[in-house]
Amino acid sequence: MFASIVSNAVIPYDTISMTTSSGLPEYGLMPMIGLIFLLSFRQILSVSKIWGKTLETSVNIGIYPLLYSLFATVVFKTLQLM
């Protein structure tokens, strides 16, 4: 009896629907802009005096995941068109 009174008072009767749409996120272009920036940054720094193995590794840490993301986006969009 007490549980039904509490549950009726706390839980509304409206149905809440949670759905996700398949596809790429709304801001899917932002990682591509970041990739272009990092690749440009890498080219500029590669001719400077401060370029070294440590800096190259640090820049690559950001570039490789974005390259994988670009590849996955291209594959997804290609499959979506079929």
URLINLIN-V827567 format. One line per field, one symbol per residue. psi: psi as a letter, one per 40 degrees, with the letter a starting at -180 (. if undefined). A space follows every 10 residues. Layout:
BEGIN
psi=???
END
This chain:
BEGIN
psi=dddddddddd hieihhhhii iiaiidfedd dddddddddd ddddddeide hadddddddd dddddddddd dddddddddd d.
END
